[in-house]
Every structure is written in C-alpha cells, then in structure tokens.
Amino acid sequence: YYFISILPLPPPYAKIPLTTTKGTHAMTKILFVCHGNICRSPMAEFILKDLVRKAGCAAEVRIASAATSREELGSPIYPPAQRQLRSHGVPFDDHRARQMTRADYDAYDLLIGMDSRNLANMRRICGGDPDGKLQLLLHYTGQTHDVADPWYTDDFDAAWRDIESGCRALLAQLKK
C-alpha cells in the first residue's frame, strides 16, 4: 500500500539557484531517495547528472542517491534500470546502494523522494523537515502521482518517463 498525505505539499524549493544574485556560482546539493536505492533513485541521479552536464552546469551541482531501507545496502543498480540508462545513452558508474541518514538532511539542499511512502520515511529519518528540503520528484512537473516502483510493477519504461520528466522540470526550476 502507499501512504497518501492529506497535507498540501509546499511549493518547489526555489531558494537554491544555480547562480547567486552576484553571478558567482553556488554549489547545489541534491539527494534522490527511493526505497532500495537500486532502481528509481539511481536512475534519477544519473539522469540529472547527464542533464546538468549537457546544460554546462555540472560543476555547480552535486547529485547523489540513497535508500530509506537497509534491504539492498551495497547492491548495484538493478539490471533492468541499468538497461534503461544505457538505452537512453545515460552514463552511470559503479553505484552501490546506501541508506539515507539524518546527516544527509544537513549535507544536502534538496532531498527528493520518488513516492509518498519514501517521503514519509524521509521525514521519519530526518526528524521532520524544518527547512522545507524534502520534496517529491513529480512535484516539480506539477503532477501529483508517485513514480511507481518498477521493482514491483516491472514497468521500467513508465518509471523512466516519470523520472526523466521530473529531472528536466527540476533542472528548469534550478536554472531560474
């Protein structure tokens, strides 16, 4: 089952532009989070890394991913997710799943979950969200549905479409 929040989501976190008002570069740190850190969050990590590289702003953004659970710690990206990345020409490295920690809240500007359950677990791990850093990926697209977990749906094409759309919208927001 999925946790559905009845609370409205805050607007996209817009306090972290890629450039400051003085034109100097600011480092924006983004952590993508899903349940196991082997499908959706690493796909988002490498899709956004590819997009910022192509946009010429890779040096201004640090991007990583993590899990809310301990189930897949140390595991590589799930092979069907690797195939999706390869089929779209998105490079990736020898990523290994790790679990999100409370310290990540202080270390990152944005912590972006793939679904409502991830977001609830992120809030639990972080002890809340006093700085408004926790978001759902598709919130940046204006959509309200979750990125379905392809581990269960086996629909990596749908996950790709949602994640890529979310990453493009996030990049557009950051460039404002």
Secondary structure, DSSP 8 states (H G I E B T S, - for coil): ------S-------S--SB-TTS-B--EEEEEEESSSSSHHHHHHHHHHHHHHHTT-GGGEEEEEEESSSTTTT----HHHHHHHHHTT---------B--HHHHHH-SEEEESSHHHHHHHHHHHTS-TTS-EEEGGGGGT--S----HHHH--HHHHHHHHHHHHHHHHHHHH-
